[in-house]
Amino acid sequence: MPKILLALIILLNIALYAEEVPYKIDIIRNGKAHHQVAYNFWSGEYPSPVINVHAGKNGKTTIEGYVSMRDKKERKICTIKNGLYHPWSKDKNSYINFYTIVPVESYEVISTPANDLAEKSLKTGDKIINIVYLGEGESQGILQSNSNEDTLIYFQSQIFENNPKIFKSIENISTYNNDEQWLYLKCDERYNVFVEDKDILSQKGIKKGQITSYGEISK
């Protein structure tokens, strides 16, 4: 598949899943508060892992999750439908949403570029905040401009590194540099929980599935 076409498909697929723009979030990890950015999809051309909760078997499985992904403090059991849990899953399972938490990355335009480096024209003083990676070398962020309302824009991930005389890093406030991927699940117990991907995979009977081709997964 041509790279440009694949990049367009990735952007369209993510747009279907994303319901919110990236937003700042305070989290507690190891007893310390950290200022991060969250968004409601998993990044990458081939997002992983594929989570196999007894896929192919009728019935349900009880796992443990958290009341909040902001503070991994209060645990709750959660009975969910068996199946494959992944952004590409076609199973009618107990998923509500997917989330990713990453360090803050934001830039200010300090010199107006001669050519457009994003889908919007950039001017000195503009800021691109809450930047997150999509896939195939493409990222998105929120353009803050004095002349317009905040706008979600798309651009090549390397534009900041490749143009140090145009962009200045700002908001370098993250003190927790681990990316996290979460699932938000509806429980039979009539409440919802959050569970981190690596957490659910460590629980009894849960296995990794696999990606078989673009957009296709199996147990």
N, C-alpha and C positions, 0 to 999 in steps of 0.2 A: 504494500500500500504506500503511495507517495507520501513523503513526510508532511507536506503542506496539508494534504487531505486528512491525514491522521490527526494533525494538530487541530484542524477545524472540527473534526468529529469529537475529539476530547473536550473542546470548549463547549460544544453543544450539549454533550452528555452531562457535563458538570453543571451547566446552566439549568438543566432539567431537575437536578437534585438540590441545588443550592436555593435556599429560601431566604437566606439572610446574608447581608454583607459581612465581611470579617469585622469582628468587634473585640475591644479590649476586655480582659477578664482577669480578676485577681484570684489566684489559686494558692492553696497552702500545701507545701510539700516538705516533708521532714521537719515540720514545726515552723517553717518560715514562709512568709508571704512573698509571692512573686507576681509581677505584672506581665501578662502574656496576651496573645491574640488567639481567638477561637473562631472557627468557621464550621459550617455544617456539611462537610463532605470529606472524603479521604483523597489526598493528592496522589499524583503519579499517573503515567500512561497505563500502568497495570497495577491498580491499588491492591495492596495486600495487608494482612493475610485473608485467605478464604477460611471461614470458621465453620467447621462441620459439627453440628449438634445432632448427632445420631440421624443424619440425613438418610432418607430412604426407609426409615422405620416410622410407622405410625406412632403417635403418642406425644408425650411432652417430657421435658427434662428440667430438673430444679438446679439452678445455679445460685451464686451469690453475687450481688452487685452493691453499689453505693447509692445512698440517697442523693448525693451531689457529686459531680466531677470536680467541683471547685475545692472540696476538702475531702480527702479519702479518709473519712472518719467513721461514719455510721454505716454499718453493713446491714443488708436485708436479703433474705432468700427471695428468689424469683423463679416461678415456674413458667417456662416458655415453650413454644411449639418447636418440635424437631424440624431441622432443615438446614440449609446453607445460609449463613449470615455474611453478606458482602454487598457492596453497592450494585453489583451486577446480578444479584440473586433474583430468580423468578419465583421462589417459594413464597407462599402466603404464610410468613412466619410472624414473630412477635416484634419485629423491628419497628421503631418509630422514626429514628433519625440516626445519622452518623455525625461525629464531631472530631475535629482535630484541634490540638492546642500546640502553638509554636511560640518561639521568642518574638518580641516586637521587632519589626524592621520597617523603617520609614526614612524618607529622603526629602530634602528641599532642593528646588531648582535654583542654582546660584548664577547661572548664565543661560540665556535663552538659546536653545539649540538651533542650528541653521536648518536642520531637517526634522520632520516629525519623528520622534522616537517612540511614540505610543499612538493609540488611536485618536487621541485628542492633542491639539497643539499645546505645547507647554511654554509657560512664560516665567521669567525670573520672579521668585517669591512663591510660586506654586509649591505645594507639598503633595507627595504621594505617600500615604500612610497605610498601616496595617497590611503590608504586602504579604501575600501567600503564594505558594507554588501550585500550579495546576498540573502541568505535564508537558512533555515534548519541548522543554525549554521555554515554556510560556508561564507567565505569572499574572496576578491581578492585584490591584490595590485601589485605594480610594483617593481620587484627585480632589484636593482642597485648593480652590482658587478664589481670589477676592472678587472676581467678576461673575462667578457662577455658583450654583449649589454643588455640594459634594457629589461626585460622580464615580461610579465603579468603572475602571478602565483596565485594559489588557495590554500586555507588552512583553517583549523578550526578557527573560530573567537576567541576562548579562548586561542590560543597558547601564546599570549603575556602575558596575565594575569596569566596563569599557569606556565610560565617560566621566572620569573623576573631576574634570574641570567644569562639568555641568551640574552634577549632583553632589550634595553634601549629606552624609549620614546624620540623622537626628533621632531623638527618642531612643537612644541606646540605653534602655533601662532594664532589659531582661537580665535577671541573675540566675535563671534556671534555663539551661540550654538543651533540655531534652524535649523532643517532639513526642506527643502522645496522641493515640487514636482511641476513640471511644464509641460505644454503641449505646443508644438510648432505647430501652426495651419495655414493652407492656407486659406486666405480670398477671397471671391468673389470680393472684392474691388481691387484685383490684388497686394496685398502685404501680408506679413505674420506677425503674432503676437505671443507673448508668453503670456500665462495666467497661474497663479498658481491654483492648484486644489481647494483650499478653496475659492479662489476668484471667479472662475466660478460657484461654487456651491452656492454662495451667490447672484448670479444674477437672475433676474426675470424668473421664469418658469423652471429653471434648478433644477433637482432633483438627489438624489442618487439612483443608481441601486443597484444590489446585486450580490454576488458571489454565484452560486448555487452548484458548485462542482469544483474540481481542473481543471482549464482551461476553465470553463464555467461561463458565466455571463448572467444576464437578466435585464430587465427594472424594 
